[in-house]
Amino acid sequence: MTRLSVNINKIATLRNARGGNIPNVFKAAMDCERFGAQGITVHPRPDERHIRYSDVHEIRPFITTEFNIEGNPTDSFINLVLEVKPHQVTLVPDAHDAITSNAGWNTIKNSDYLKNVVSMFREKGIRTSIFVDPIVEMVEYAAKTGTDRIELYTEPYAENYAINRDAAINDYIASAIIARDLGMEVNAGHDLNLENLNFFISKIPWLAEVSIGHALIADALYLGLENTIQMYLRELKLK
């Protein structure tokens, strides 16, 4: 079964909007695990507008499932990852002022750079994943970096799902097959939700993990966090 990693950035965004410690990011992470999440994802950015580096240090010792840190591998990000040693690091090429991740790596142009970063993390026993668009050539060059996994950027799929879901998924299936054939595991994330999630995993049943934050936390405002996590877990079961 595909694993669910809950991205808790939006919890931190809400806390930071008011100051103080409500909602409590640490408690939210622990509750997500207690309610059935199989991993916790954070995406710290240089301006710390949501998850702070201090949050990462606080949470890491208490994660009992899997800890995934996403981000652009700047010097400060690399140092953070090497200090806390998460189970997985996901390399994302977002600009410092990006509202959210909006594209995968050009793995051809950045091949040498990514090889060096991947090698650095793998030497420390940290599984690596590279965020890529569903383009076969980008997947092929990702494999040349030595990465363990790729994460498919799924916003285009989500945008086109209601229009023509079969057309929306085609490039993802092709990319996932190539990744599997090249010895990489496949993750996915960005704008996956209760409506489009099950169809996605039904077409790529070997998907290792999905990382979901914005939609899940938004759903939790109406449905409650425990119930929402259970609903997402049900969508991850093949029907």
GUZA-587006 format. One record per residue (C-alpha): residue in one letter; x, y, z. Coordinates in steps of 0.5 Angstrom, whole numbers, plus 2048, in hexadecimal, padded with zeros to 3 digits. Example, Ala and Ser with C-alpha at 12.3 -4.5 7.8 and 13.67 -1.06 7.14 Angstrom:
GUZA-587006
["a", [819, 7F7, 810]]
["s", [81B, 7FE, 80E]]
***
This chain:
GUZA-587006
["m", [800, 800, 800]]
["t", [802, 807, 7FE]]
["r", [805, 80B, 805]]
["l", [802, 811, 807]]
["s", [806, 817, 809]]
["v", [803, 81D, 80C]]
["n", [806, 823, 80B]]
["i", [805, 828, 811]]
["n", [807, 82E, 80E]]
["k", [800, 831, 80E]]
["i", [800, 830, 815]]
["a", [806, 834, 816]]
["t", [803, 83A, 811]]
["l", [7FD, 83A, 816]]
["r", [802, 83B, 81C]]
["n", [806, 840, 819]]
["a", [800, 844, 817]]
["r", [7FF, 846, 81E]]
["g", [805, 845, 822]]
["g", [806, 840, 828]]
["n", [805, 839, 828]]
["i", [7FE, 838, 826]]
["p", [7FD, 833, 822]]
["n", [803, 82F, 825]]
["v", [807, 82C, 81F]]
["f", [80A, 827, 823]]
["k", [803, 824, 826]]
["a", [801, 825, 81F]]
["a", [806, 820, 81C]]
["m", [805, 81B, 822]]
["d", [7FE, 81B, 821]]
["c", [7FE, 81A, 819]]
["e", [803, 814, 81B]]
["r", [7FE, 811, 821]]
["f", [7F8, 812, 81C]]
["g", [7FB, 80E, 817]]
["a", [800, 812, 812]]
["q", [806, 80E, 810]]
["g", [80A, 814, 810]]
["i", [80B, 81B, 811]]
["t", [80E, 820, 80C]]
["v", [811, 827, 80D]]
["h", [813, 82C, 808]]
["p", [817, 831, 80B]]
["r", [819, 837, 807]]
["p", [81E, 83D, 808]]
["d", [819, 842, 80B]]
["e", [816, 83D, 810]]
["r", [80F, 83F, 80E]]
["h", [80C, 839, 810]]
["i", [810, 833, 813]]
["r", [816, 836, 816]]
["y", [81D, 832, 817]]
["s", [81C, 832, 81E]]
["d", [815, 82E, 81D]]
["v", [819, 829, 819]]
["h", [81E, 828, 81F]]
["e", [819, 827, 824]]
["i", [815, 822, 820]]
["r", [81A, 81E, 81D]]
["p", [81C, 81A, 824]]
["f", [814, 818, 825]]
["i", [812, 816, 81E]]
["t", [811, 80E, 81E]]
["t", [80F, 80D, 817]]
["e", [813, 811, 812]]
["f", [815, 818, 811]]
["n", [816, 81B, 80A]]
["i", [819, 822, 80A]]
["e", [818, 826, 803]]
["g", [81B, 82C, 800]]
["n", [820, 82F, 7FC]]
["p", [827, 82D, 7FE]]
["t", [82A, 833, 800]]
["d", [830, 833, 804]]
["s", [82B, 834, 80A]]
["f", [827, 82F, 808]]
["i", [82C, 82A, 807]]
["n", [82F, 82B, 80E]]
["l", [828, 82A, 811]]
["v", [827, 824, 80E]]
["l", [82E, 821, 810]]
["e", [82D, 823, 817]]
["v", [826, 820, 818]]
["k", [827, 81A, 813]]
["p", [820, 819, 811]]
["h", [81E, 812, 80E]]
["q", [81D, 816, 807]]
["v", [81F, 81C, 804]]
["t", [81B, 81F, 7FE]]
["l", [81F, 824, 7F9]]
["v", [81A, 829, 7F7]]
["p", [81C, 82F, 7F2]]
["d", [818, 834, 7F5]]
["a", [81A, 83C, 7F5]]
["h", [81B, 83F, 7FC]]
["d", [815, 843, 7FB]]
["a", [810, 83E, 7F8]]
["i", [809, 83D, 7FB]]
["t", [80A, 836, 7FA]]
["s", [80E, 831, 7F5]]
["n", [80C, 832, 7EE]]
["a", [810, 82E, 7EA]]
["g", [815, 828, 7EA]]
["w", [81D, 828, 7E9]]
["n", [820, 828, 7E2]]
["t", [824, 822, 7E4]]
["i", [828, 823, 7DD]]
["k", [82A, 82A, 7DE]]
["n", [82B, 829, 7E6]]
["s", [82E, 822, 7E5]]
["d", [835, 823, 7E8]]
["y", [832, 827, 7EE]]
["l", [82D, 822, 7F0]]
["k", [832, 81C, 7EF]]
["n", [836, 820, 7F5]]
["v", [830, 821, 7F9]]
["v", [82D, 81A, 7F9]]
["s", [834, 817, 7FA]]
["m", [835, 81B, 800]]
["f", [82F, 819, 803]]
["r", [82F, 812, 801]]
["e", [836, 812, 805]]
["k", [832, 813, 80B]]
["g", [82D, 80E, 80A]]
["i", [828, 813, 808]]
["r", [823, 811, 803]]
["t", [822, 816, 7FD]]
["s", [81D, 818, 7F9]]
["i", [81D, 81D, 7F3]]
["f", [817, 821, 7F1]]
["v", [815, 820, 7EA]]
["d", [810, 822, 7E5]]
["p", [80D, 81C, 7E1]]
["i", [812, 81C, 7DB]]
["v", [815, 815, 7DA]]
["e", [81C, 819, 7D8]]
["m", [81C, 81C, 7DF]]
["v", [81B, 816, 7E2]]
["e", [820, 812, 7DE]]
["y", [825, 818, 7E0]]
["a", [823, 817, 7E7]]
["a", [825, 810, 7E7]]
["k", [82C, 812, 7E5]]
["t", [82D, 816, 7EC]]
["g", [82C, 810, 7F0]]
["t", [826, 812, 7F3]]
["d", [822, 80D, 7F7]]
["r", [81B, 810, 7F5]]
["i", [818, 815, 7F1]]
["e", [812, 819, 7F3]]
["l", [80D, 81B, 7ED]]
["y", [80A, 822, 7ED]]
["t", [803, 821, 7ED]]
["e", [800, 828, 7EC]]
["p", [7FF, 827, 7E5]]
["y", [7FB, 820, 7E6]]
["a", [7F7, 823, 7EB]]
["e", [7F5, 829, 7E7]]
["n", [7F3, 825, 7E1]]
["y", [7F0, 81F, 7E5]]
["a", [7E9, 822, 7E4]]
["i", [7E9, 823, 7DD]]
["n", [7EC, 81D, 7DB]]
["r", [7EF, 818, 7E0]]
["d", [7F2, 813, 7DB]]
["a", [7F6, 818, 7D7]]
["a", [7F8, 81C, 7DE]]
["i", [7FB, 815, 7E0]]
["n", [7FF, 813, 7DA]]
["d", [805, 816, 7DB]]
["y", [806, 814, 7E2]]
["i", [805, 80D, 7E0]]
["a", [80A, 80D, 7DB]]
["s", [80F, 811, 7E0]]
["a", [80D, 80C, 7E6]]
["i", [80F, 806, 7E1]]
["i", [815, 809, 7DF]]
["a", [817, 80A, 7E6]]
["r", [816, 803, 7E8]]
["d", [819, 800, 7E3]]
["l", [81F, 804, 7E4]]
["g", [81F, 802, 7EC]]
["m", [81C, 808, 7EF]]
["e", [816, 808, 7F3]]
["v", [811, 80D, 7F2]]
["n", [80E, 812, 7F7]]
["a", [808, 818, 7F5]]
["g", [806, 81E, 7F7]]
["h", [803, 825, 7F6]]
["d", [7FB, 826, 7F6]]
["l", [7F9, 81F, 7F7]]
["n", [7F3, 81F, 7FB]]
["l", [7ED, 81A, 7FD]]
["e", [7EA, 81B, 7F6]]
["n", [7F0, 819, 7F1]]
["l", [7F4, 815, 7F6]]
["n", [7F1, 80E, 7F5]]
["f", [7F1, 80E, 7ED]]
["f", [7F8, 810, 7ED]]
["i", [7FB, 80B, 7F2]]
["s", [7F6, 806, 7EE]]
["k", [7FA, 807, 7E7]]
["i", [801, 807, 7EB]]
["p", [800, 802, 7F0]]
["w", [807, 801, 7F2]]
["l", [808, 808, 7F4]]
["a", [80C, 808, 7FB]]
["e", [809, 80F, 7FE]]
["v", [805, 815, 7FD]]
["s", [806, 81B, 801]]
["i", [800, 81F, 802]]
["g", [7FF, 826, 806]]
["h", [7FB, 82B, 804]]
["a", [7F5, 827, 802]]
["l", [7F5, 823, 808]]
["i", [7F6, 829, 80D]]
["a", [7F0, 82C, 809]]
["d", [7EC, 826, 80A]]
["a", [7ED, 825, 811]]
["l", [7EA, 82C, 813]]
["y", [7E4, 829, 811]]
["l", [7E4, 822, 812]]
["g", [7E9, 822, 818]]
["l", [7F1, 820, 817]]
["e", [7F0, 818, 81A]]
["n", [7EA, 817, 815]]
["t", [7ED, 81A, 80F]]
["i", [7F4, 816, 810]]
["q", [7EF, 810, 810]]
["m", [7EC, 812, 80A]]
["y", [7F2, 813, 806]]
["l", [7F5, 80D, 808]]
["r", [7EE, 809, 805]]
["e", [7EF, 80D, 7FF]]
["l", [7F6, 80A, 7FE]]
["k", [7F3, 803, 7FE]]
["l", [7F2, 800, 7F7]]
["k", [7EB, 7FF, 7F6]]
***
